[in-house]
Amino acid sequence: MKKQKGFSLIELLIVVAIILIIAAIAIPNLLRSRMAANEASAVGSVRSINTAQVTFASTYPSVGFASAMSALTGSSTTCATATGATSTNACLLDAVLGSGTKSGYTFVLGGTTGTPIVTYTVTATPVVVGQTGQRGFFSDQSGVIRYNPTGTSTVADSPLQ
């Protein structure tokens, strides 16, 4: 009688079961890591917006702060030329952040009316709370970044440490 080579069905099922158990342990950790990375990206983006606002206000003092994200960004053709930057297309932020959504967060820039604009607010809210991020972030002309664990942050929330 010939000896058969290969694996039995039981052995294959045991290997598949072990792989599924490892995947069940690893996937939640992966999702938490992705949320943490999205939150870190959101904080960095809020910092970039704060820096862009200060640069914008010092470059265009008669305008003050930008009232919309579109004023802080610009098209690739406009920003490629030396004379392309204006108070309506300042070329200070990249187009992805300027679109208002980046790394699972939505960014909204608000400003007051008047000339020059002396205050602004920026909020970063997860696209889906609990999936793309947990905490919401807020900043204003003070440059202090605040957070709220529920996903929506205001000036009354605690500052990041």
N, C-alpha and C positions, 0 to 999 in steps of 0.2 A: 504494500500500500504506500502511495506517495504521501509525503508530508506536505501539507498546504502552507504556502507563504502568504503573509499579509496580516491584516488586523481583523479581529472579529467585530461584529456589530456592537457588542457590549463595550469593547475597548474604545471604539469610535464615539459612542454615546457618552462615555465617561470624560473623554477629552473635550467634547463639545460642552458638556455641563460645566467643566472647570473654566473654560473660556467665558461662558455666560456669567458665571459667578464673578470672575475678575472684571468683566465689563460692567456689571451691576455696581461694583464698588467704585470703579474708575470714572464713570460718566458723571455722577453728581459732582465729583471733585473738579472735573473739567469744566462743567457749567459754572461753578463758583469761581473758578480761576478766570473764566471769560468775563464774568460780571465785574470782578475786581480790576481786570485790565481795562474794561470799558469805563469804569469809574475813574481810574487813574488818567485815562485819556481825556475824559471830560474835564477834570481839574486842570490838566495841562492846556486844554483848549480855552477854558475860562481865563487862565493866565495870559494866553496869547491875545485874547480879545481885550483884556485890560491893557496890555502893552500897546496894542494897536490903537486903542482909544487915546492913550496919553500921547502917542506919536502923532495921531491925527489932530488932536487939539493943539499941539505945539506947532505943527506944520500949517494948519489953517486956523489961526486964532480968531479970525472974524466969524468962523462957523462954530467953533467950539467942538464938542464931542459929536461923533456921528450918530444919527438917529436911526440908521438902518444898517444891517450887515452888508448890504450891497454897496454902501459907500466905502466900506473898509476893504472890499475886494475889487477885482477888476478882471477883465478878460485877458487871456494869455497874449493876445496881440497888443492890447493897450499897455500891459505891464512890460512888454519886451522892449518898448522904445523908451528912451531917456526922458522924453517930455510927455509920456502917456499918463502919469499919475495926476489926478485932479481931485477936488473935494467930493466928486460924485463917484469916482473910481480910484481910490487911493492906493491900491495894490499892496495893502499891508497884511492881508490874510489870504490863504490859499482858497481855491474855488470850492473845495470839499467842505471846509468849515464855513465858508461864506454862504453855502447853500442852506445852512441851518440844521443839517443832520450829519452827524459823524459818530462812528463807533457806538451805535445804539443809543445815542442821546440827541435830543432836539434842543437847539440853542435859539433863544429869542433875545434880541437886543431891543431895549426900550429907551427912549430919551424924552426929555421934556421939550416943550416947544419954546420958541424964543430965539433971539440971536444975540450973542452966541449961546449955544446949548451948554449949560454948566453942570448938568447931572445926567447920568445914564444908569441903566440896570441891565444886567445880563443874567438869564436863568438857563440852566441846563437840566432838562428833565428826561428820565429814561423813556424810550419809545414804548417799552412794555415793562412796567414795574415788576420786579421779581425775575425777569428773564434777561433783559439787556442791561439792567442795573437796578440797584435798590435805592440808593440815595440821590436826592436832587441837590443841585448846587446853585448858589446865588452870589453875585458880586455887584458892586456899584463903583462910583468914582473914587471911593476910599481905597479900593484895591483889595479889601478883605474878602476872602472867599468863605462863604457860609454853607452849611449843609443841613439837610433834614433827612432822617432815615425813612420817611414815608414816601419820598419821591418828588415832593414839591417844596422848594425852599424859598424863604423870604428874608428880609433884612432883620427880622427878629430872631432868626435861628443862630445856633452856635457857630463860631468860626472854626475853620480847620486848624488843627494844631501842627 
